[in-house]
Amino acid sequence: MSLRHKYALNGECFFENARFHMEMNNFPEIPIGRVGGRDGWVLRMRRKNRTCYRPYIFTSVRVPRFEGRLYFNILKNDGSSVFTVEKQWCLSVDDGLSGMVVEVEEWLNEENGYLTNGGIRIEYGFQIDFYQFTNGTWKFNYHDPPFGSLQTSNMITFHTRSKNVVSSFYCQKQLLTFHSSYFKTNKNLEIELESSYNLYFRKFLSVCHRILRNVYWRTSKFFLIIAQEYKLPNVVRLVDQTMQRDSSARKMFFSSVINTRHCLSDWLKRRESSKKLAEELKDRDLEKCQERR
């Protein structure tokens, strides 16, 4: 199996009439699909220094800097490989996602066997692992299968449906099995989520991966419910600790629903008197709250 199959976006392109396109410098752009949640990626042969050409991947869509992987391989007319390139570092579309630079004469020399029926066959693979934003933060790319995960059965895929549209989130299995034995298995997992999870699930995965450290009240309810459903005690503790900074009565209300005991005890310590406690709880239906548990 070709190395390109380890990459989330991979395939093979054929540029016919290579001699003509090199003379005219007008190689076509071949669409190759979607990666990293961005559309519009294309592959073409790009000229450099007037006498050289190289394979090149780019998009006109705005893309942050990212850490990723790139693979190019030229297939000769006998099926063997030449000019194989593998890169893994912090990349940018502006920096150029390119393969080996080769002289035009070398491309066209029939004895080299680089042309197949007058054209160039190129294997490519492309992977975005993390995005780096202008404020310096990093975010996992959950839109694509992790590098090599299909070959190693090391992936969990979460699917959500909303208005007949299926959204998928991918992550490496060991990053969740570190928190919970719920996900331990010898094969790739496919998990269907409720449609209501779609809005915040990517942020939830960032919490699990310890990238998102600030958890807000609006999302904490969702994070705690899903963490308890999938037996992720470390995530429950993280959200619990964050909620300790909230001194409002909603902490008490939510603690009784989700059973975050640190948050509950901390909230009770902050009450100055039993009278004040009673005043804050009189509008809370605790019996109904218990029924929801």
Secondary structure, DSSP 8 states (H G I E B T S, - for coil): --GGGGSSEEEEEEE-SHHHHHHHT----EEEEEETTEEEEEEEEEEETTTEEEEEEE-SS---EEEEEEEEEEE-TTS-EEEEEEEEEEE-TTT-EE---EEHHHHH-GGGT--BTTBEEEEEEEEEEEEE-TTS-EEE--SS--TTHHHHT-EEEEEEEETTEEEEEEEEHHHHHTT-GGG--SS-EEEE--GGGTTTHHHHHHHHTT------HHHHHHHHHHHHHTT-HHHHHHHHHHHTT--SHHHHHHHHHHT-HHHHHHHHHT---HHHHHHHHTT--HHHHHHT-
